[in-house]
Amino acid sequence: MKSYLFKINLSLLLILVASFLFAQTSADIKFEKKVQKFRKVDEGHQLAFTYNFTYTGKEPLTIVPPKVDCTCTKVILPEGKIQSNSTNVITIKFNTKDKIGYQEREVIIQFVSDAMDSRFIEKKLVFKGVVRATQATKDAYKLSQKKK
C-alpha cells in the first residue's frame, strides 16, 4: 500500500515539475521600451505609439484583447499567435480630442499559451505627456464660466 501511494505522489510531483519546466515566464517577453513620453501636443491630434517586443519562450502565445480606460485609446495587436524567437509590434493609438492637460495612460497586455493552464503573463505599457487646449476649447470654457 505504501509503495502504491509513493508511486502516485511521485507521479504527481513529476507532472507538477514538468508543468513548470514548460511554462513561459515574464522574462521570455522583452519590450524595447515599455514607457513612452510625448511632447506637448494640441488637442485633437491622433498619436500612435509602437511597442516592439521579442518573445523567446518555447510555446506559441496568444494576446488577450486588452481593456482600455476610454474609447480614446485603441490597441492594435499582432495577428495570430506569437511564435517563439520572434519580434512583434503592438501599436497604441490615442485620440487627444477633449483630453486636456497631463495624460498618463496604462494598457495591460496579457499573454497566454495552451501550456500555461489559463495563467497569464502581464506586461504594462504606458504613454504620457501633455495635451494643450485649442483656442475653441478655451473660448468654450470661458463662455461656460460666464454663465455660472
N, C-alpha and C positions, 0 to 999 in steps of 0.2 A: 504494500500500500504506500509506504514511504517513497519507494522508487517511482511509483506512478505519479505521485504529487510532485516529486522532484523534476520529473520529465516535463510535466505540464508547466511548472514555474519556469523552468529553463527555456521552454519554447516561447512562453510569453515574454520573457526577458529578451530573447533573441529578436522577436518581432518588434519590440519596442526600440531596441538599439538600431535595428535595420531602418526603421522609420525615421530616426534622427539622422542616420547617415545619408539618406536620400533627400532629406528635407532641404529646401532652399533657405538661405539666410539673407538678412538685410545687407550683408557685405557683398552679396552676389550682384547687387544693383548699385551702380555708382553713377551719380549725376555729376556732370562737369560743374554745374552751378545750380544750387537749389534756391538761392535768393537773388532776385534781380531788382535793380532800382531804375526808375525812370526819372528824367529831369522834369522840371515844371512844364506842363503842357496846358493848353487852353481846353476848356470844357468842350465836349463834342467830338473829340478825336477817338478813333478806334486804335488801340495799342495791341501789339502782338508780341508775345514773349515765347522764345523757344527754349526748351529744356532738353538737352542732349543727355542720353544715358547709355551705359553699356551694361549688358547682362552677361555674367559669366557662369551662371548656375548650370545644372545638368538637365533639368526638366523644363519643357516649354511653359511659359507663364501666360496668364490672361490678366488683363487690366479690368477691374470692376469700374463701370462708369461712375465717376465721382459726383457727389452732390456739391453744388456751389451755393454761396450765400444769396445771390440775386441773379436775375436774368442778364445783368450787365457783363457777366463772366461766362465765357464759353470755353470748353476744353476739347481739344481735338487730339484724339488718341491714335496710336499706330493701329493699323488694321490687322486683324488676325492675331495669332499667338506670337508672343515674344520668344524667339528662338535663342538657344544657347550661343554664346560668343557672338552676339550681335550688338550693333549700335542702333539706337532708335531715337525718335524725337516726339516729345509731347509739346503741343502748341497751346498756349492760353491766350485768348483774345479778351480784351477789356474795353468796354464802351464807356467813355467818360461822361456821356450825356447825363446831366443832373447829378454828377458826382463831383462835389467841390471840396477843396481843402486836401489835407493829408489823407492818402489812401494806402492801406496795407491789407492785402488780401492773401488768404491761405487757401490752398487747394490740397486736399489729402488724396493721394493716389494709393490705391490698394492693388497689390499684385497677388495672384493666387495660382496654384497649379493643382492638377489632379492628385499629385503625390503629397500635397500639403494637408489633406484631410480637412478642408474648409478653414484653415488658418490663413491669415493674411500677412503679407509684408507691407507695411505702410511707409510711405515717404511723403514728406510735407514740402510743397513747392510754394514759394512766397514771391509776390511782387509788390513794390511800394514806391510811392512818390507823391508829388503834389499836383493837383488839378486847379488851375486858375479859372475863376468865373468869367464868363463872357460879359460884354457890356450889356447885352439884353437881359441876362440874369441879374446883374447888378441893378439895372433900372427897374425890373420887376420887383426886386426885393425892396428898393426904396419906396415904390408905389404901395406895396403891401404894408409898409411901416407907417405911411401917412394915413392909411385907412383905419388904423387902430386907435 
